[in-house]
Amino acid sequence: MDFLEDIERYEESMQNAYGLITRELTLDDVFFRYEESGEVENFYLPFDPLESDGRDPGTIDLVIEYMESNEEYEKCAKLLKIKNKCLKAPID
């Protein structure tokens, strides 16, 4: 894998994380998209989907930082709203 492929994979992982955090996508949606393209072994996310839904402050901050660097401010606002809502929710 070269540098440009690494960047492309990083961008895909951030967009997938955004979709999962906002619940615009499910893990199955992402998995089937990669499976159809034959790239399921190259499936990356900035969090472990078996351990977390990505709605922890650290992951959300990472995705906000990525979206901000790409000037996707509407997505940043949506993520910030989700982050604030998750911080207010009681932890069991």
Backbone hydrogen bonds in HBPLUS format (Angstrom, degrees):
<---DONOR---> <-ACCEPTOR-->    atom                        ^
c    i                          cat <-CA-CA->   ^        H-A-AA   ^      H-
h    n   atom  resd res      DA  || num        DHA   H-A  angle D-A-AA Bond
n    s   type  num  typ     dist DA aas  dist angle  dist       angle   num
A0006-ASP N   A0002-ASP O   2.97 MM   4  6.28 151.6  2.05 151.5 160.4     1
A0007-ILE N   A0003-PHE O   2.98 MM   4  6.31 156.3  2.03 150.8 156.6     2
A0008-GLU N   A0004-LEU O   2.96 MM   4  6.18 158.8  2.01 144.7 150.7     3
A0009-ARG N   A0005-GLU O   2.90 MM   4  6.10 160.0  1.94 149.3 154.3     4
A0010-TYR N   A0006-ASP O   2.91 MM   4  6.14 155.3  1.97 147.9 155.1     5
A0011-GLU N   A0007-ILE O   2.92 MM   4  6.18 163.2  1.95 153.0 157.0     6
A0012-GLU N   A0008-GLU O   2.93 MM   4  6.17 160.1  1.97 149.6 155.3     7
A0013-SER N   A0009-ARG O   2.86 MM   4  6.06 154.6  1.92 146.2 153.4     8
A0014-MET N   A0010-TYR O   3.00 MM   4  6.28 152.0  2.08 150.0 157.2     9
A0015-GLN N   A0011-GLU O   2.99 MM   4  6.24 159.9  2.03 150.7 156.2    10
A0016-ASN N   A0012-GLU O   2.83 MM   4  6.00 158.7  1.88 149.9 156.3    11
A0017-ALA N   A0013-SER O   2.87 MM   4  5.98 154.8  1.93 139.7 147.2    12
A0018-TYR N   A0014-MET O   2.90 MM   4  6.12 156.9  1.95 145.1 151.2    13
A0019-GLY N   A0015-GLN O   3.01 MM   4  6.28 162.9  2.04 147.5 151.6    14
A0020-LEU N   A0016-ASN O   2.91 MM   4  6.18 154.3  1.98 151.1 158.3    15
A0021-ILE N   A0017-ALA O   2.80 MM   4  5.94 166.5  1.82 157.4 161.2    16
A0022-THR N   A0018-TYR O   2.94 MM   4  6.03 163.9  1.97 153.5 157.8    17
A0024-GLU N   A0019-GLY O   2.85 MM   5  4.89 130.9  2.09 146.2 155.3    18
A0025-LEU N   A0019-GLY O   3.00 MM   6  4.86 151.5  2.08 123.8 118.0    19
A0023-ARG N   A0020-LEU O   3.17 MM   3  4.78 141.9  2.32  90.5 101.7    20
A0029-ASP N   A0026-THR O   3.08 MM   3  5.11 117.7  2.49  95.0 109.7    21
A0030-VAL N   A0026-THR O   3.23 MM   4  6.62 161.6  2.26 153.3 156.2    22
A0031-PHE N   A0027-LEU O   2.87 MM   4  6.05 167.6  1.88 153.7 157.8    23
A0032-PHE N   A0028-ASP O   2.82 MM   4  5.91 170.9  1.83 155.6 157.7    24
A0033-ARG N   A0029-ASP O   3.07 MM   4  6.22 152.7  2.15 143.9 151.3    25
A0034-TYR N   A0030-VAL O   3.12 MM   4  6.43 160.8  2.16 152.7 157.0    26
A0035-GLU N   A0031-PHE O   2.83 MM   4  6.04 152.7  1.90 148.9 158.2    27
A0036-GLU N   A0032-PHE O   2.89 MM   4  6.00 157.9  1.94 147.7 152.1    28
A0037-SER N   A0033-ARG O   3.28 MM   4  6.50 144.8  2.41 136.8 145.4    29
A0039-GLU N   A0034-TYR O   2.93 MM   5  5.14 148.4  2.03 156.1 153.0    30
A0038-GLY N   A0035-GLU O   3.09 MM   3  5.00 150.9  2.18  98.2 107.2    31
A0042-ASN N   A0039-GLU O   2.89 MM   3  5.44 158.3  1.94 118.9 126.2    32
A0051-GLU N   A0048-ASP O   2.99 MM   3  5.42 149.3  2.08 113.0 122.0    33
A0052-SER N   A0048-ASP O   2.94 MM   4  6.01 143.4  2.08 156.2 167.8    34
A0060-ILE N   A0056-ASP O   3.03 MM   4  6.20 174.3  2.03 167.0 168.8    35
A0061-ASP N   A0057-PRO O   2.87 MM   4  5.93 158.9  1.91 146.6 152.8    36
A0062-LEU N   A0058-GLY O   3.05 MM   4  6.25 152.0  2.13 141.4 148.8    37
A0063-VAL N   A0059-THR O   3.00 MM   4  6.31 158.9  2.05 154.2 159.2    38
A0064-ILE N   A0060-ILE O   2.81 MM   4  6.02 157.1  1.86 152.6 159.8    39
A0065-GLU N   A0061-ASP O   2.90 MM   4  6.07 161.7  1.94 147.7 152.5    40
A0066-TYR N   A0062-LEU O   3.09 MM   4  6.37 154.7  2.16 142.2 148.9    41
A0067-MET N   A0063-VAL O   2.89 MM   4  6.14 168.5  1.90 154.2 156.9    42
A0068-GLU N   A0064-ILE O   2.78 MM   4  5.92 158.4  1.83 155.4 161.8    43
A0069-SER N   A0065-GLU O   3.03 MM   4  6.21 153.5  2.10 143.5 150.0    44
A0070-ASN N   A0066-TYR O   3.19 MM   4  6.50 129.1  2.46 139.3 152.6    45
A0070-ASN N   A0067-MET O   3.12 MM   3  5.09 135.9  2.33  94.4 106.9    46
A0072-GLU N   A0067-MET O   2.86 MM   5  5.10 176.6  1.86 150.2 149.0    47
A0071-GLU N   A0068-GLU O   3.00 MM   3  4.84 161.5  2.03 105.6 108.7    48
A0076-CYS N   A0072-GLU O   3.16 MM   4  6.53 149.3  2.25 142.1 151.4    49
A0077-ALA N   A0073-TYR O   2.94 MM   4  6.20 157.6  2.00 148.1 152.7    50
A0078-LYS N   A0074-GLU O   3.08 MM   4  6.34 156.1  2.14 143.1 149.3    51
A0079-LEU N   A0075-LYS O   2.92 MM   4  6.15 160.1  1.96 151.1 156.4    52
A0080-LEU N   A0076-CYS O   2.85 MM   4  6.05 158.2  1.90 152.3 158.5    53
A0081-LYS N   A0077-ALA O   3.00 MM   4  6.18 153.6  2.07 145.1 151.8    54
A0082-ILE N   A0078-LYS O   3.07 MM   4  6.36 155.9  2.13 144.9 151.2    55
A0083-LYS N   A0079-LEU O   2.81 MM   4  6.06 160.0  1.84 151.6 157.7    56
A0084-ASN N   A0080-LEU O   2.92 MM   4  6.13 165.8  1.95 150.4 153.4    57
A0085-LYS N   A0081-LYS O   3.01 MM   4  6.19 153.6  2.08 143.1 150.7    58
A0086-CYS N   A0082-ILE O   2.86 MM   4  6.08 157.6  1.91 153.0 159.0    59
A0087-LEU N   A0083-LYS O   2.92 MM   4  6.16 148.6  2.02 149.5 158.3    60
A0088-LYS N   A0084-ASN O   3.22 MM   4  6.39 139.1  2.39 137.8 147.1    61
A0089-ALA N   A0085-LYS O   3.21 MM   4  6.43 129.1  2.49 137.9 150.7    62
